[in-house]
Amino acid sequence: MLYYPRATLSGEIDLDTLAEEVSLKCTATPADCYAVIISLVHVVSNALKDGNIVRLGAMGSFQVSVKGTASNSPEALNQNNIKSASIFFRPGAKFKKMLGELVFYKKKI
Protein backbone atom coordinates (compact mmCIF):
# COMPACT_ATOMS: atom_id res chain seq x y z
CA MET A 1 0.00 0.00 0.00
CA LEU A 2 1.24 3.48 -0.86
CA TYR A 3 0.46 6.75 0.85
CA TYR A 4 0.32 10.09 -0.91
CA PRO A 5 0.18 13.61 0.51
CA ARG A 6 -3.01 15.58 0.07
CA ALA A 7 -4.22 18.98 1.09
CA THR A 8 -6.83 19.04 3.83
CA LEU A 9 -9.29 21.84 4.36
CA SER A 10 -9.53 23.90 7.51
CA GLY A 11 -12.83 25.57 6.66
CA GLU A 12 -14.44 27.66 3.98
CA ILE A 13 -15.36 31.24 3.28
CA ASP A 14 -18.72 32.16 1.73
CA LEU A 15 -19.69 35.08 -0.46
CA ASP A 16 -21.06 37.16 2.43
CA THR A 17 -17.84 36.75 4.42
CA LEU A 18 -15.74 37.47 1.35
CA ALA A 19 -17.68 40.69 0.69
CA GLU A 20 -17.26 41.71 4.34
CA GLU A 21 -13.50 41.03 4.26
CA VAL A 22 -13.04 42.95 1.00
CA SER A 23 -15.01 45.90 2.39
CA LEU A 24 -12.58 46.14 5.31
CA LYS A 25 -9.74 46.74 2.85
CA CYS A 26 -11.40 49.57 0.91
CA THR A 27 -14.04 52.29 1.17
CA ALA A 28 -16.85 50.18 -0.32
CA THR A 29 -19.58 48.72 1.86
CA PRO A 30 -20.08 44.94 2.15
CA ALA A 31 -23.22 45.32 -0.01
CA ASP A 32 -21.22 47.14 -2.69
CA CYS A 33 -18.55 44.43 -2.66
CA TYR A 34 -21.20 41.71 -2.84
CA ALA A 35 -22.80 43.40 -5.85
CA VAL A 36 -19.44 43.79 -7.60
CA ILE A 37 -18.52 40.13 -7.03
CA ILE A 38 -21.88 38.90 -8.33
CA SER A 39 -21.61 41.21 -11.35
CA LEU A 40 -18.05 40.06 -12.00
CA VAL A 41 -19.23 36.44 -12.16
CA HIS A 42 -21.84 37.37 -14.79
CA VAL A 43 -19.42 39.47 -16.86
CA VAL A 44 -16.67 36.82 -16.75
CA SER A 45 -19.18 34.09 -17.63
CA ASN A 46 -20.42 36.02 -20.66
CA ALA A 47 -16.88 36.85 -21.79
CA LEU A 48 -15.89 33.16 -21.57
CA LYS A 49 -19.03 32.17 -23.47
CA ASP A 50 -17.97 34.60 -26.22
CA GLY A 51 -14.60 32.82 -26.50
CA ASN A 52 -12.46 35.36 -24.67
CA ILE A 53 -9.63 34.77 -22.24
CA VAL A 54 -10.45 36.77 -19.11
CA ARG A 55 -7.39 38.31 -17.45
CA LEU A 56 -7.92 39.63 -13.94
CA GLY A 57 -4.49 41.08 -13.25
CA ALA A 58 -2.84 39.70 -10.12
CA MET A 59 -5.66 37.19 -9.65
CA GLY A 60 -4.90 35.35 -12.89
CA SER A 61 -6.80 34.38 -16.00
CA PHE A 62 -9.70 32.16 -17.01
CA GLN A 63 -10.35 30.46 -20.31
CA VAL A 64 -12.63 27.73 -21.63
CA SER A 65 -11.03 24.38 -22.47
CA VAL A 66 -12.64 21.46 -24.30
CA LYS A 67 -12.00 17.73 -24.57
CA GLY A 68 -13.13 15.82 -27.57
CA THR A 69 -12.56 13.16 -30.16
CA ALA A 70 -10.55 13.33 -33.35
CA SER A 71 -11.96 13.55 -36.84
CA ASN A 72 -10.50 12.29 -40.12
CA SER A 73 -10.76 15.68 -41.82
CA PRO A 74 -11.34 19.34 -40.93
CA GLU A 75 -14.67 19.21 -42.77
CA ALA A 76 -15.90 16.32 -40.60
CA LEU A 77 -14.99 18.10 -37.35
CA ASN A 78 -18.09 19.51 -35.64
CA GLN A 79 -19.76 20.14 -32.29
CA ASN A 80 -20.42 16.40 -31.85
CA ASN A 81 -16.65 15.90 -31.43
CA ILE A 82 -16.71 17.93 -28.19
CA LYS A 83 -17.23 15.65 -25.19
CA SER A 84 -16.82 18.12 -22.32
CA ALA A 85 -15.94 21.70 -21.54
CA SER A 86 -14.30 23.15 -18.46
CA ILE A 87 -12.89 26.43 -17.22
CA PHE A 88 -9.13 26.58 -16.96
CA PHE A 89 -7.68 28.95 -14.33
CA ARG A 90 -4.11 30.18 -14.48
CA PRO A 91 -3.12 31.83 -11.20
CA GLY A 92 -1.48 35.23 -11.22
CA ALA A 93 1.82 36.17 -9.60
CA LYS A 94 0.39 36.71 -6.10
CA PHE A 95 -1.23 33.27 -6.03
CA LYS A 96 1.93 31.64 -7.38
CA LYS A 97 3.96 33.38 -4.71
CA MET A 98 1.52 32.20 -2.02
CA LEU A 99 1.90 28.61 -3.23
CA GLY A 100 5.67 28.91 -2.83
CA GLU A 101 5.25 30.15 0.74
CA LEU A 102 2.94 27.36 1.95
CA VAL A 103 4.09 25.38 4.96
CA PHE A 104 3.15 21.71 5.02
CA TYR A 105 2.86 19.45 8.03
CA LYS A 106 1.59 15.99 8.80
CA LYS A 107 -1.94 16.03 10.15
CA LYS A 108 -2.60 13.82 13.13
CA ILE A 109 -5.29 11.25 12.52
Summary of the structure (lengths in Angstrom):
residues: 109
radius of gyration: 19.7
end to end distance: 17.6
largest distance: 57.6
contacts: 197
relative contact order: 0.11
helix: 41%
strand: 19%
